[in-house]
Amino acid sequence: MAIPVIDFSKLDGAEREATLAELAAGFEEWGFFQLVNTGISDDLLERVKKVCNDIYKLREDGFKESNPTVKALARLVDQEGEGLAMKKIEDMDWEDVFTLQDDLPWPSNPPSFKETMMEYRRELKKLAEKLLGVMEELLGLEEGHIRKAFTNDGDFEPFYGTKVSHYPPCPRPELVDGLRAHTDAGGLILLFQDDRFGGLQMIPNRGGDGDGRWIDVQPVQNAIVVNTGDQIEVLSNGRFKSAWHRILATRDGNRRSIASFYNPARMANIAPAIPAAAAADADYPSFKFGDYMEVYVKQKFQAKEPRFAALANK
């Protein structure tokens, strides 16, 4: 089973209505889908792959020598050699990661990294804002509603950050997760994943066979994977639910993953924007995004419903 792959260029042509229907199904039934022909050039995407691969080579020794998860796994394997019972590592991820924001320092090596990634982030931000417009149209909201919500009606800038991750080969993938199962806290997530090595899995909201099983997000060359976070679930009053996803550690390959997050400002007020009757009588509290994040960082890898409940009781 494969998640939907949608030709985004058809949104602006004669097949607009059919493409909107595909996007609606992607948001509502799946929670994950892939876009091809997004308008981002293959040349830029290939350069992004190169600089991110190059920067990991500079970080690889540090990961192997000092990453806490590497050390924890080594201790666990030593215990196995002593005949002690094995238990999976529950509170760590097999992930080398750093984040990019325009107002924070960037890596200076390799020299082309910053220039390439700044260009990529500009293009991806345009795509994110176009997708917000698609969501507004599908939800029957006025143009610009989601951006207004994310910025507190223009008082603040939305948060826009990029997480650059690698998942190196793991000698004992049955003992640790690449990234533990979770839903994303924020708004819209655009992922440029590896097109050679898999590992990303998700549980469809209502798509697929509907039995709640994990399915692979299949590698597709130069596609952008789209998923929505908890704040879009609230704004849509449960119509566009955030989907559970995880990354498996694997023995082979070195998975590259570049996730960009278009989120509300921390001071933005988030509330359902459509009537409950239009969303199967769903109901969510209103809250400041920063308050939600305080709950989320403590409960990221737990069920999301108690996170919403905690805000409702404030």
LINHU-V49412 format. One record per pair of residues at least 12 apart in sequence whose C-alpha atoms are under 6 Angstrom apart, sorted by sequence separation. I is the first residue (numbers start at 1). GAP is how many residues later the second one is. D is the distance in whole Angstrom. If there is no record, write none. Layout:
i->I gap->GAP d->D
i->I gap->GAP d->D
This chain:
i->202 gap->12 d->5
i->230 gap->12 d->5
i->201 gap->13 d->6
i->202 gap->13 d->6
i->229 gap->13 d->5
i->201 gap->14 d->5
i->228 gap->14 d->5
i->201 gap->15 d->4
i->271 gap->15 d->4
i->201 gap->16 d->5
i->270 gap->16 d->6
i->200 gap->17 d->6
i->270 gap->17 d->5
i->269 gap->18 d->6
i->269 gap->19 d->4
i->268 gap->20 d->5
i->267 gap->21 d->6
i->268 gap->21 d->6
i->266 gap->23 d->5
i->195 gap->24 d->5
i->266 gap->24 d->4
i->195 gap->25 d->5
i->195 gap->26 d->5
i->8 gap->27 d->6
i->285 gap->27 d->5
i->7 gap->28 d->6
i->9 gap->28 d->6
i->4 gap->29 d->5
i->5 gap->29 d->5
i->6 gap->29 d->5
i->7 gap->29 d->5
i->8 gap->29 d->6
i->3 gap->30 d->6
i->5 gap->30 d->6
i->7 gap->30 d->6
i->8 gap->30 d->5
i->192 gap->32 d->5
i->191 gap->33 d->6
i->191 gap->34 d->5
i->190 gap->35 d->6
i->237 gap->35 d->5
i->190 gap->36 d->5
i->235 gap->36 d->6
i->236 gap->36 d->6
i->189 gap->37 d->6
i->235 gap->37 d->4
i->189 gap->38 d->5
i->234 gap->38 d->5
i->235 gap->38 d->5
i->189 gap->39 d->6
i->188 gap->40 d->5
i->239 gap->40 d->5
i->187 gap->41 d->6
i->203 gap->41 d->6
i->187 gap->42 d->5
i->202 gap->42 d->6
i->186 gap->43 d->5
i->202 gap->43 d->4
i->185 gap->44 d->5
i->186 gap->44 d->6
i->187 gap->44 d->5
i->201 gap->44 d->6
i->238 gap->44 d->6
i->184 gap->45 d->5
i->185 gap->45 d->5
i->186 gap->45 d->5
i->187 gap->45 d->5
i->201 gap->45 d->5
i->237 gap->45 d->6
i->200 gap->46 d->6
i->200 gap->47 d->4
i->199 gap->48 d->5
i->199 gap->49 d->5
i->234 gap->50 d->6
i->197 gap->58 d->6
i->101 gap->60 d->5
i->183 gap->60 d->6
i->100 gap->61 d->6
i->183 gap->61 d->5
i->194 gap->61 d->6
i->51 gap->62 d->5
i->100 gap->62 d->5
i->182 gap->62 d->5
i->194 gap->62 d->5
i->99 gap->63 d->6
i->182 gap->63 d->6
i->99 gap->64 d->4
i->181 gap->64 d->5
i->193 gap->64 d->5
i->98 gap->65 d->6
i->181 gap->65 d->4
i->98 gap->66 d->6
i->180 gap->66 d->5
i->192 gap->66 d->5
i->97 gap->67 d->6
i->179 gap->67 d->6
i->191 gap->67 d->6
i->97 gap->68 d->4
i->179 gap->68 d->5
i->191 gap->68 d->4
i->96 gap->69 d->6
i->178 gap->69 d->5
i->190 gap->69 d->6
i->96 gap->70 d->5
i->178 gap->70 d->5
i->190 gap->70 d->5
i->95 gap->71 d->6
i->177 gap->71 d->5
i->178 gap->71 d->4
i->189 gap->71 d->6
i->95 gap->72 d->5
i->177 gap->72 d->5
i->189 gap->72 d->5
i->188 gap->74 d->5
i->187 gap->75 d->6
i->173 gap->76 d->5
i->187 gap->76 d->5
i->173 gap->77 d->5
i->186 gap->77 d->5
i->170 gap->80 d->6
i->171 gap->80 d->6
i->169 gap->81 d->6
i->170 gap->81 d->5
i->169 gap->82 d->5
i->95 gap->83 d->6
i->169 gap->83 d->5
i->93 gap->84 d->5
i->94 gap->84 d->4
i->169 gap->84 d->6
i->93 gap->85 d->5
i->169 gap->85 d->6
i->89 gap->86 d->6
i->93 gap->86 d->5
i->168 gap->86 d->4
i->88 gap->87 d->4
i->89 gap->87 d->5
i->167 gap->87 d->6
i->88 gap->88 d->6
i->167 gap->88 d->5
i->166 gap->89 d->5
i->166 gap->90 d->5
i->165 gap->92 d->5
i->164 gap->94 d->5
i->163 gap->95 d->6
i->163 gap->96 d->5
i->162 gap->97 d->6
i->162 gap->98 d->4
i->161 gap->99 d->6
i->161 gap->100 d->5
i->160 gap->101 d->6
i->160 gap->102 d->5
i->159 gap->103 d->6
i->159 gap->104 d->5
i->158 gap->105 d->6
i->159 gap->105 d->6
i->158 gap->106 d->5
i->159 gap->106 d->5
i->158 gap->107 d->5
i->150 gap->114 d->4
i->151 gap->114 d->6
i->150 gap->115 d->6
i->152 gap->116 d->5
i->151 gap->117 d->6
i->150 gap->118 d->6
i->182 gap->119 d->5
i->30 gap->174 d->4
i->30 gap->175 d->5
i->29 gap->176 d->5
i->30 gap->176 d->6
i->29 gap->177 d->4
i->30 gap->177 d->5
i->29 gap->178 d->5
i->36 gap->187 d->5
i->35 gap->188 d->5
i->35 gap->189 d->5
i->34 gap->190 d->6
i->34 gap->191 d->4
i->33 gap->192 d->6
i->34 gap->192 d->6
i->33 gap->193 d->5
i->32 gap->194 d->6
i->32 gap->195 d->5
i->31 gap->196 d->6
i->31 gap->211 d->6
i->28 gap->212 d->5
i->31 gap->212 d->5
i->27 gap->213 d->5
